Amino acid sequence: MEPEWLDETEQQAWRRLAGLFTVLPAALDAQLQRDVGLTHFEYGVLSALSEAPDRTLRMGCLAGMANGSLSRLSHVAGRLEKKGWLSRRPDPTNGRYTLATLSESGWEKVLEAAPGHVDAVRRAVFDALTKAQVSQLHEIGERVLRSVEAARDS
């Protein structure tokens, strides 16, 4: 069966989106590495924990919030644990799960990293868009994520 090929407009939009997948994460990663010695993924892990009740999440939930696999998260959590920024322990309500908790020094690292990261995100993304485009970006992101999740779950 022949695929439904992208038309010229779709090809151009796809190439821009694919380029964005490469350029933006690299720029955010470089800023965090330079300023506070964290990767973008590490910051995402610490940040997600900082916003959680009791600064604690199950590892599976944390992986989803940080947009990574459980395997990748386990590896990174080990590094962050060695630095004293988080701790892991069995979930007392269900020992099949592991909880990750942000430590006080991890909280301090988030507070150190957040201003520069927000500034980099604002400069790279939001300063380039109108308010209407920000709303459109939100809606587009929601629709694409729902489509990807539906395909994954089927």
N, C-alpha and C positions, 0 to 999 in steps of 0.2 A: 504494500500500500504506500502510495506517494505521500510524503509529509506535506502539511500546509505551510509552504515556505513563507518567510517574512517578506512583507513588501518593503519598499525603499524606506519609507518613514519608520516602520517598525525596526528595520535593520539599524538605522541611525540612532534611534532611541535605545535599542539594546546595546549598541557599542558604547554609548555614553554611560549607561548604567553599569556595564561590565567594567569600564574604565574607573568609574567611581568606586567600585568594589575593591580595586587595587590601590588607587591613589589616596583616598580618604583614610582608610585604616593605617596605611604606612605613615601618613603625615601625623595622625594622632599618636601612633606608637612612638614615632621619633620625638615628639614633644614630651611625652611622658618619660621616655628613657632619658632624654637630655636633662629634664628639670628635676625628676624625683627618682629615677632609676627603676621605674616600673614599666612593664609591657602594658599595652592597652587591655589585654585579657586579664592580667593581674589586677589592674585598676577596676575592671568590671566586676571581678569577684569581690574585692574589698568593698566597693561601692554598694553592691547588692546586699552584702551583709550589713553594711552601715545603716541601711534603710529598713531592715527586717526587725520584727519584734524581738526584743532581747538580743539583737544583732546575731541571730542564730537562724540557720536554715538547714534543711536536709540537703545532702550533697546533690541528689537528683534534681531538686528544685533549683538549687544554686547553679547547676550546670545550664539549665534552661534560661535562667535569668541572665547569665553571663554569655549566652549564645555559644556554648561549647559542649563537647561530649563529656560524659562522665569520666572517661579515661583521661582526657586532656585536663579536666578539672582536678582529678586525683593527683596527677603529676605536679601541677601548679600549686595545689594546696600543700603538698609536701614541702615545696620550696618556701612558700609563705609561712608555713608552720616553723620551719627552721629559723626564719627571721623573727619569729615571735609575734607575727601579725594575725595569726588565727590558730585555733586549736580544733581538733576533731575528736569526737567520742561517739560511742554507740548511742542511738536514740533510746532513752529509757522506756518509751512507750512501745517500741518495736525494734528489737535488736537487729533486725535485718537491714536497718537503715543507719546511716552515719550522719551526725550533726556536725556542722561547721559553725564556729563562733568567732566573731571578730574580737580580738584582744584590745586592750586599751592602747597599746602601741600601734596596732592596726588602725584603730580609729584616728589616732594622731597622723598616721600616714595618709589616710583619706583626706583629712583636713589640710594637710600640706599639698596634696596633689590636686584637689578639686578646683581651686581658683584658676590655675594655669590650664587645666583641661577644659573647663567651661569657656575660658577665653579662646582657646584654640578651636573648639567646636563653633563658637559664635562667629569667629573670623572666617572659618572655612565654609560654614554652611549658612547660618542665619543672616549674617550681614549681606550675603549675596542675594537674598530672597525678599520679596514683599510679604506682607502679612497674609495676603490671599494665597501666595505660593507656598507658604508654610502650612496653611490649612490643606492645600492640595497635596503637598508632600505627605502629610499625616494620613490623608485618605488613601493615597496611592500605596503607602507602606502597609496600611491595614489590609487593603484588598490583596496585595501580593502575598503578604504573610498568611492570610486565610487560605489562599489558593495553594501555597506550598504545603501548609499544614494538612489541608484536605487530601492532597495527593499523597503525602507521607502516611496518613492514617488509613488510606484505602488499600 
